[in-house]
Amino acid sequence: MSFKVRIAQADRTIDVPTGATILEAALDAGVSYPFGCQSGNCGACKSHLVKGEVTMEGYSEFALSDEEKARGLILACRAVPWEESEVAWLEEDDLIVHPRRLLTCKVVGLDDATHDIKRVRLEIVSGGPFDFSAGQFASVTFDGCPPRDYSMANVPGANVPGANVPGDPILEFHIRRTAGGATSLHVAEKLGLGDSVRVEGPFGTSYLRETHRGPIIAVAGGSGMAPIKAIVERALQKNLPQHIYCYFGVRAERDLYLHDDFAELAGSHKNLHFIPVLSEGDGLARRCGLVHEAVAADFDEVDGCKAYLAGPPVMVEAATRLLEQRGMRRIDIHADAFYTAAEMASANKKTGAER
């Protein structure tokens, strides 16, 4: 048995088998439906339920608030229809869809970014060309490990024939070791140069909007620096004229990385402002406190800004609430919450991102 579901923008009606989600059926039918985590955590597949009835499986309140649900919004990745329905995903003028690729890669770089974050650099062996937007992520599979989602930290561009901007031909990922994380343990202790790695992507809608000309507020927590690094470097590479305020929240000095790189960038680009914030610092050399509180202290007005947030869910949710309280529209907040596999399992959700 199945139910007919019309997808407005695609101008198509698809059959959704009993118990399947709208997103699953749409992707199987070849519809380019916007999506990210596929587990109810990111909000990338947020849609209007135009008509019909669906059951929503478990999801994060960050991805879909009670107020949004009351207005008839759903998450396509968690919505199971129970009658003939119609949906329309949320529109954006600059929505970009890149071809999805399945790459075979080789480890060509492996070093410690911090005491618990490995910087992994991969060369594409086959499956390219690979194009993505700064801020997106990929599903990465290491030998003997389940696939996990990690954000690209490098600037896109060089893997596309005829690209008119220079980019890094090597894919870079920042992988933090997490308690009980099988994949991050493998990366920390067993991964070696020359190892084969499978990469599928790109995914995600929390990427740099290159046509926007208002100020950028970029907030990273921990390994959330990976997509923020790509976003900031891409904005500078494209010579975007607006001010870019990059906040990096970590626990202590030993968790801070890429400081010298960003200090150098800020020295050569007067529109870049780099602000490290330590939650357990002594207040002598760095700003201290929670990173979203630093943003709150610096910004009374956020009209015309866009925000890019990446890192632990508690940080992303706190920063989102703050920016909304200051008047920023939700559509201008592009967020990627890094749920660990354990966090997702404890929330009774499908495991996926271990970041």
MOPE-V295541 format. One record per pair of residues at least 4 apart in sequence whose ideal C-beta (glycine too) atoms are under 8 Angstrom apart, sorted by the first residue. I is the first residue (numbers start at 0). J is the second residue. Records with the same first field share a line. If there is no record, write none. Layout:
I = J  J
//
This chain:
0 = 16  17
1 = 14  15  16  17
2 = 14  15  17  80  81  82  83  84
3 = 12  13  14  15  83  84
4 = 12  13  14  15  21  24  25  51  80  83  84  85  86
5 = 11  12  49  84  85  86
6 = 10  11  12  13  25  30  32  85  86  87  88
7 = 49  85  86  87
8 = 87  88  90
9 = 25  30  31  32
11 = 28  30
13 = 24  25  28  30
14 = 24
15 = 19  20  21  23  24  79  80
16 = 24
18 = 79
19 = 23  24  79
20 = 24  56  75  76  77  78  79
21 = 25  46  53  73  75  76  78  79  80  84  86
22 = 26  32  34  37  44  75  76  78
23 = 27  76
24 = 28
25 = 30  32  75
26 = 30  32  34
31 = 96
32 = 44  75  88
33 = 43  44  88  94  96  204
34 = 43  44  75  76  202
35 = 41  42  43  44  136  202  203  204  205  335
36 = 40  41  43  76  148  202  203  338  351  352
37 = 44  76  349  351
38 = 76  338  343  348  349  350  351  352
39 = 56  57  58  59  62  63  74  76  77  348
40 = 58  59  61  62  312  336  338  343  348  352
41 = 62  203  204  205  334  335  336
42 = 61  62  63  74  334
43 = 203  204  205
44 = 74  75  76  88
45 = 62  63  67  72  73  74  75  88  89
46 = 72  73  74  75  78  86  87  88  89
47 = 71  72  73  86  87  88  89
48 = 53  71  72  73  78  84  85  86
49 = 84  85  86  87
50 = 83  84  85
51 = 80  82  83  84  85
52 = 80  81  82  84
53 = 73  78  79  80  81  84
54 = 78  79  81
55 = 63  68  73  74  77  78  79
56 = 77  79
57 = 77  346  347  348
58 = 62  63  74  77  348
59 = 63  312  336  338  346  348
60 = 64  65
61 = 312  315  316  319  334  336
62 = 74
63 = 67  68  72  73  74
64 = 68
65 = 69
66 = 70
67 = 72
68 = 72  73
72 = 89
73 = 77  78  86
74 = 78
75 = 86  88
78 = 86
80 = 84
89 = 330
90 = 94
91 = 204  330
92 = 210
93 = 208  209  210  211
94 = 204
95 = 132  206
97 = 130  131  132  135  201
98 = 130
99 = 199  200  201  202
100 = 126  127  128  129  198  199  200
101 = 126  197  198  199
102 = 123  124  125  126  127  129  197  198  199
103 = 123  124  125  126  195  196  197
104 = 121  122  123  124  170  195  196  197  198
105 = 121  122  124  193  194  195  196
106 = 119  120  121  190  191  192  193  194  196
107 = 120  121  122  169  192
108 = 118  119  120  169  171  192
109 = 117  118  119  120  190  191  192
110 = 117  118
111 = 116  117  118
112 = 116  117  118  173  256  257
113 = 253  254  255  256
114 = 253  254
115 = 175  176  187  254
116 = 173  174  175  176  221  222  256
117 = 173  174  176  186  187  190
118 = 152  171  172  173
119 = 171  172  173  174  186  190
120 = 169  170  171  172
121 = 169  170  171  172  196  198
122 = 168  169  170
123 = 127  129  158  168  170  198
124 = 195
126 = 198
127 = 158
128 = 158  159  160
129 = 158  159  170  198  200  201
130 = 155  156  158  159  201
131 = 135  137  151  155  200  201  206
132 = 155  201  206  207
133 = 151  154  155  206  207  226  229  230  232  233  234
134 = 150  203  205  206  207  226  227  229  230  307  309  333  335
135 = 150  151  200  201  202  203  205  206  226
136 = 148  149  150  151  200  201  202  203  226  335  352
137 = 148  149  151  170  198  199  200  201  202
138 = 146  147  148  198  199  200  202
139 = 146  147  148  149  172  196  197  198
140 = 144  145  146  147  196  197  198  199
141 = 182  185  186  190  194  196
142 = 185  194  195  196
143 = 185
144 = 181  182  185
145 = 181  182  350
146 = 197  199  351
147 = 182  183  340  351  352  353  354
148 = 202  351  352  353  354
149 = 172  173  174  225  352  354
150 = 172  173  203  223  225  226  229  309  335  354
151 = 155  170  171  172  201  225  226  229
152 = 171  172  173  224  225  226  228  229
153 = 166  167  169  170  171  229
154 = 166  167  229  232  233  236
155 = 159  166  229  233
156 = 162  164  165  166  236
157 = 162  165  166  167  168
158 = 162  166  168
162 = 166
164 = 236  237
165 = 236
166 = 236
167 = 171
170 = 198
171 = 225
172 = 225
173 = 222  224  225
174 = 182  183  186  187  222  354
175 = 183  221  222  354
176 = 180  183  184  186  187
177 = 183  339  340  341  353
178 = 341
179 = 340  341
180 = 184  339  340  341  353
181 = 185  340
182 = 186  340  353
183 = 187  353
184 = 188  189
185 = 189  190
186 = 190
190 = 194
203 = 335
204 = 333
205 = 226  307  308  309  333  334  335
206 = 230  333
207 = 229  230  233  234  307
208 = 305  333
209 = 233  234  237  239
211 = 215  241  305
212 = 239  240  241
213 = 241  303  304  305
214 = 241  242  243  244  303  304  305
215 = 230  234  239  241  242  243  244  304  305  306  307
216 = 244  246  294  298  301  304  305  306  307  322
217 = 227  230  231  243  244  245  246  306  307  308
218 = 227  246  248  290  291  294  306  307  308  309  310  314  318
219 = 223  224  226  227  228  245  246  247  248  309  310
220 = 247  248  249  290  309  310  311  314  315  337
221 = 248  249  254  310  311  337
222 = 310  337  354
223 = 227  308  309  310  311  314  335  337  354
224 = 228  247  256  257  309  310
225 = 229  309
226 = 230  307  309  335
227 = 231  245  247  307  309
228 = 232  257
229 = 233
230 = 234  307
231 = 235  243  245  261  264  271
232 = 236  264
233 = 237
234 = 239  243
235 = 239  243  264  268  271
239 = 243
240 = 270
241 = 270
242 = 270  271  272
243 = 270  271  272
244 = 272  274  294  297
245 = 261  271  272  273  274
246 = 274  275  276  290  293  294
247 = 255  257  261  273  274  275  276  290
248 = 276  278  289  290  291  293  310  314
249 = 254  255  275  276  277  278
250 = 254  277  278  279
251 = 255  277  278  279  280
252 = 277  280  284  285
255 = 275  277  285
257 = 261
258 = 262  273  275
259 = 263
260 = 264
261 = 265  271  273
262 = 266  273
263 = 267
264 = 268  271  273
265 = 271  272  273
274 = 286  293  297
275 = 285  286
276 = 285  286  287  288  289  290  293
277 = 285  286  287
278 = 287  288  289  290
279 = 287
280 = 284  285  286  287
281 = 287
282 = 286  287
286 = 293
288 = 292  293
289 = 293  314  317
290 = 294  314  318
291 = 295  314  317  318  321
292 = 296
293 = 297
294 = 298  318  321  322
295 = 321  325
298 = 304  325
299 = 325
300 = 325  326
301 = 306  322  325  326  327
302 = 326  327
304 = 327  331
305 = 331  332  333
306 = 318  322  327  331  332  333  334
307 = 333  334
308 = 314  315  318  319  332  333  334  335  336
309 = 315  334  335  336  337
310 = 314  315  336  337
311 = 315  336  337
312 = 316  336  337  338  342
313 = 317
314 = 318
315 = 319  334  335  336
316 = 320  336
317 = 321
318 = 322  334
319 = 323  332  334
320 = 324
321 = 325
322 = 327  332
323 = 327  329  332
327 = 331  332
328 = 332
337 = 352  354
338 = 342  343  346  351  352  354
339 = 343  352  353  354
340 = 344  350  351  352  353
341 = 345
342 = 346
343 = 348  349  350  351  352
344 = 348  350
//
